[in-house]
Amino acid sequence: MFQSTVTPATLSHRGLRARASSTPATPVRVPLVTLDVTVPGTSSATGRRALHAALGKNLRLYVVTIDKRNERITFRVEVVSRTLDEVIGALAGALDRAILGRAVESMVRSPA
């Protein structure tokens, strides 16, 4: 009649695959700083260049307002992998006439 073709040798080869690591990887959490920065001027290009020079590549910028009457631009700045103290120190050293607004530090998962 019907006979099984499964032998102990085939069971060991077809068993569950072992995971690459025995412990699951824990996500790396890094700081995310979000703050508002107001700089003098009416062109966002100049402010963007100054902020990128001060804070580097882990920076996201959004223009919040352009106040032509008072000649000011407000940016929402998001910096990954730096603490709030590091961000404020970099901005204070690079931008002498910037106004720093509300600042929030949180933790996010690092991109894989």
C-alpha positions in Angstrom: 0.0 0.0 0.0 1.3 3.4 1.0 4.7 3.6 2.5 6.4 6.7 4.0 9.4 8.0 2.1 10.5 10.1 5.0 13.6 8.9 6.7 15.5 10.4 9.7 18.2 11.7 7.2 15.6 13.7 5.2 14.0 15.1 8.4 17.3 16.6 9.6 17.9 18.3 6.3 14.4 19.6 5.9 14.0 20.9 9.4 13.4 24.5 10.3 16.2 26.8 9.2 18.3 28.2 12.0 18.2 32.0 12.4 21.2 33.9 11.5 21.6 35.0 15.1 20.4 33.3 18.2 19.1 36.6 19.7 16.8 39.0 17.9 18.3 42.3 17.0 17.2 45.2 19.1 16.5 48.4 17.3 19.0 51.2 17.8 17.5 54.3 19.2 19.0 57.7 18.4 18.1 61.2 19.5 16.0 63.4 17.3 16.0 67.2 18.0 13.2 69.4 16.6 13.4 73.1 17.0 12.3 76.4 15.3 15.1 78.7 14.2 14.5 82.3 13.0 17.2 83.9 10.9 17.4 87.3 9.3 16.7 87.6 5.6 14.0 87.1 3.0 15.6 84.4 0.9 15.4 80.9 2.3 18.5 79.8 0.3 20.9 81.7 2.5 19.3 80.4 5.7 19.3 76.9 4.4 23.0 77.0 3.5 23.9 78.4 6.9 21.9 75.8 8.8 23.4 73.0 6.7 26.9 74.3 7.3 26.2 74.4 11.0 24.4 71.1 11.5 25.7 68.8 8.7 24.0 66.0 6.7 21.6 64.6 9.3 19.4 67.7 8.9 15.8 68.2 7.6 14.6 71.7 7.1 11.1 73.1 6.5 10.2 76.7 5.9 7.6 77.7 8.4 7.2 81.5 7.7 8.8 84.2 5.6 8.2 87.6 7.3 9.0 90.1 4.6 8.0 93.1 6.7 10.5 92.3 9.4 12.9 90.5 7.1 13.0 87.1 9.0 12.6 83.5 8.0 11.6 80.8 10.4 12.7 77.2 9.8 11.6 74.0 11.5 14.8 72.1 11.9 15.0 68.3 12.6 18.4 66.8 13.4 19.0 63.1 13.9 21.8 61.6 15.9 22.7 64.7 17.9 21.6 65.7 21.4 19.8 69.0 22.1 23.0 70.4 23.7 25.0 69.6 20.6 22.5 71.2 18.3 22.2 74.4 20.3 26.0 74.6 20.6 26.4 74.2 16.9 23.8 76.9 16.1 25.1 79.3 18.7 28.6 79.0 17.3 27.7 79.4 13.6 24.7 81.7 13.6 25.2 84.9 15.6 21.8 86.5 14.8 19.5 83.5 15.0 16.6 83.2 17.4 16.0 79.8 18.7 12.4 78.8 19.4 10.7 75.8 21.0 13.0 72.8 21.1 12.1 69.2 21.7 14.4 66.2 22.0 13.0 62.7 21.5 14.2 59.2 20.6 13.6 57.5 17.3 14.7 54.1 15.7 17.8 54.4 13.6 17.3 53.7 9.9 18.5 50.3 9.0 
